[in-house]
Amino acid sequence: MDHRIHQISHHPLSLKHKKLQTNKENTPSFKDVLQEVVGIKISKHAQKRLQERKIEIAEESWTKLHEKMIEAKGKGIIDSLVVMEEAALIVNTKNNTVITAMDREEASSQIFTNINGTILL
């Protein structure tokens, strides 16, 4: 009797690959375009907050933010509060990712923790 475990190639409970849903119009999302052009990723949470709060940030501001994130990363800053004219963002410079977003009015009444730098634009 062989007591070794053998791999079954077609297990009945194996996960089936799901097809990715594609946009019917084949237009890239704002998030994808931003990442391609500027190099900044936006987390799902931040994207949701930007949409909920109707925060629109100009492309020039995203470019300037990316430059400042690179500069902050060079100074050892990992998690930073970014104060812009349109909004306040929490970003991770290590991953070039926007973690969350809020409008300036909401940000004025908040206490920000676990950040080690601030970027003013």
Residue pairs with C-beta under 8 A, 6 or more apart in sequence:
23 29
28 36
31 41
31 42
31 47
34 40
34 42
34 62
35 41
35 42
37 59
37 62
38 59
38 62
38 63
38 65
38 66
39 66
39 96
40 62
40 65
40 66
40 69
40 91
40 96
40 97
40 98
41 95
41 96
41 97
41 98
42 50
42 97
42 98
43 97
43 98
43 99
43 100
45 99
45 100
46 89
46 98
46 99
46 100
46 101
49 55
49 100
49 101
49 102
50 57
50 87
50 101
53 87
53 101
53 102
53 103
53 106
55 86
55 87
55 101
55 102
55 103
56 86
57 84
57 86
57 87
58 86
61 84
61 85
61 86
61 121
64 121
65 82
65 84
65 89
65 91
65 119
65 121
66 96
68 82
68 119
68 121
69 80
69 91
69 93
69 96
69 119
70 93
72 80
72 93
72 117
72 119
73 93
73 94
75 117
76 116
77 93
77 116
77 117
78 92
78 93
78 94
78 116
78 117
79 90
79 91
79 92
79 93
79 99
79 114
79 115
79 116
79 117
80 90
80 91
80 92
80 93
80 115
80 116
80 117
80 118
80 119
81 88
81 89
81 90
81 112
81 115
81 117
81 118
81 119
82 88
82 89
82 90
82 91
82 118
82 119
82 121
83 104
83 107
83 118
83 119
83 120
83 121
84 104
84 121
85 104
85 121
86 103
86 104
87 101
87 102
87 103
87 104
87 107
88 101
88 102
88 103
88 104
88 106
88 107
88 110
89 98
89 99
89 100
89 101
89 102
90 98
90 99
90 100
90 101
90 112
90 115
91 97
91 98
91 99
91 119
92 99
102 110
